Amino acid sequence: MIRVAGPGDVEVVGELVRELAAYEREADRVSMTPADLQAALFGPVPAAYCLVATADQSPGGVTPIGGPPPIGVVHPSPNPPPVVGFAIWHPTFSTWTGQSGMYLIDLFVRPEHRRGGHGRALLAALAATCVERGYLRLDWAVLDWNTPAQAFYRSLAAQPLTGWSTWRVDGDALTDLAALARPRPGAVADPA
C-alpha cells in the first residue's frame, strides 16, 4: 500500500534515507536528523512531501494522496505493516509552460522488497498526484552508474533528458557566493 507519510514515519524514513545514501556510495554525506526531517515534512510550511510504501502492497493498493487521510484512517492499526520504501518530492515551476510540476528528490525501496511493485506503485501515486493537481511534469535525477534504476524507469516510459546537466554550489563556495550579494542602496528586503 502507498500512503502519505505521517509524523510517526520520520524515524523509518530517516533510516531509509541512510540506506539510500549507502547504496549511492555516499553514506558519510547524510547529516539530516529526525528533527530536520520532521520540520521539512510537517512544519508550518512543508519544504517537501513524502509517500511511503508498506509491505502489504497489492494491485490497486494506492491510498489517495491529495489531501487528508480518509475518515477512519486517523488512528493507525496496532500492528501496521512495515514501511519498505519511500518517495520524497516537492513542487516545481516552469517558466516555459507557466505551470507547476513535481520534482522527485528520492525514491528508494529496500533491496529485499524490490520487484514487488513498490517502486512502480510509488511512481504511479506521484503521477496520479501530478494529474490531479494539474502538474505538467514529473522530473528526477538518476546517477550515471545506476543502470538498474535507469532500466526500471525506462520500463515506465521515462526518458533521460539530454543536453542538460545538474549543477550545484554548496559549502564554502555557497558562502562565498552569498557574500557577493551586498545590500544595494534602496533595496527592499524580501519578506519571505
N, C-alpha and C positions, 0 to 999 in steps of 0.2 A: 504494500500500500504506500502511496505517496501522500504526504500531508505537510502542512505548514509547520515549521519548527516552532516550538514554544520555549519559554524560559527554562523549562526542565530539560531541554535538549542541549543546552550550552556545553555541558561537560563532554558529552559524547561527540558533538560536532567539533569541539576543540581537539579531541583525540583523533578524529578522522582527518582534520587539517594536518596534524603532525604526521599521520600515516601517509597522507598525500605528499607532504614535503619529503619524507624519507624515500618514497617511490620516485620522486622527481630529483633525487640526489641532492637535496638541499635541507636536510633535517636541521642543521645548525642555524638556518636562517629564520626559523619561526620564533618570534618574540611575543606574539599575541597571547594575552592572558584570558582566562574565562571572563573577567570583568570587562576587558576590551570588547570581547565578542558580545557580551550581554548588552553593553552600551550601543554597539553598532547595529544590532538586530532589534533591540527592544527599547532603545532610548526614546526621548521625546520626538526626535526627527531621525528615523532609522537611516543609516548610511547604506544598508544592504538588506536583502531578504533571503530567507533560507527555506528550502524544502528538504525533507528527509524521506528516505526510503526505509521501510521496515521489512523484516524477514518474512512477513506474511503476504508478499507480493503475489497477486494473481491477476489474470487478464481483467481489465476494467477496474482495477483497484486503485484508481486515482481519486483522491479526495479533492473537491473544489478548492482552489487556492485564491480566488479573487476577493475574499472577504473573511469575516469571522467564521469559526467552525460552525457546522450545522448544530441546531438545537439538540441537546442530548449528548454532545461530544465534549462538553465543557470539562467534565471530570474524567480523566483518563482511567482506563481499566486498571485493576490492581496488578495485573501481570501483562503490561504492554509488550508487544513484540519488540525484539531488539532492533535498534537503528543500525543499518548496514551500509548506508550511503547518504550523500547529501549533495545539494547544489546551492551555491550562494550566487546571487545576482543583484544587479542594480539597474535602474532605468538609464537610458542614454537619450541623446537628442541629435538629430541630423539636420544641419543647416541646408543640406542638399534637398531633402524631402520636406523639411519643416515639420517633421513628425518624430514621435518618440520611438524608442526601440529598447532592447534589453541586452545587457552585457553579462554573460555568464562568467563569473570570476573563477569559480572552481566547481568541478564535478568529480566525485570520487565514490567508488563502490569498493568495499573490502574485497580482496582477491578471492576469498573463499565463497563469495556471493556473486561473483561475476558470471555472466552467461545465464543469469536467472531472470533477466528482463528488467532489473532495477535501473540501469543506466538509461535504457530506452524509455522506461516509464517516467523517469525524472525529466528527460528532454521533452517527452510528449506533454508533460504537465507545464513545462516552461513555454512550449509552443502554444498550448491552449491559453495560457495567460496572455501571451502576445496577441493572439487573435481576439480574445475577449476585450482587451484594453485598446485595441487598435494600433498596437505597436507594429511597425513595418519590418523590423529586423531582429534577429537573434544572433549575436556575434560572440565569439570566444577565441582564445588563443590555444594552440597546441604546440608543445615542444617539438622541434625538428626530428629528434630521435625517437619520439613516441609513436612508432608505426602501428602498434596495436590500437591505440586511440584513434589514429588517423583512419585506419581501416573501419573501425566501428562507426565513426562519423560519416565516412563515405557511404556506408551501408544505409544511412538515413537520408541520403541525397545531399548532404552538406558538402560544400566545396571550399578549398582554401582560397583566400584572396591572393592575387598575385600583384606585384608591383608595390606592395606596402610592407613595411617592416615596423615592428614595435620599438619605440624609443622610450627611454626613461632617464630622469635625473633624480638622484637621491643622495642621502648622506651629506658629506661636506660640499659636494657640487650643488645640491639643493640650497644649502645655507648660503653659499657664495652667490648663487643666482638671486636669491631673495634679497641679499644686501644691495643689489643693484636697483631695487625698487625704492628709491628715496621719495619721500613725500614731495609732491610738486606744490609750488605756491598756489593757493586757491583750490587745491584738490579736496573733494569731499570724501570722507571715509565711507567704505561700503558698510551699510547697516547689518549685513548678514555676518 
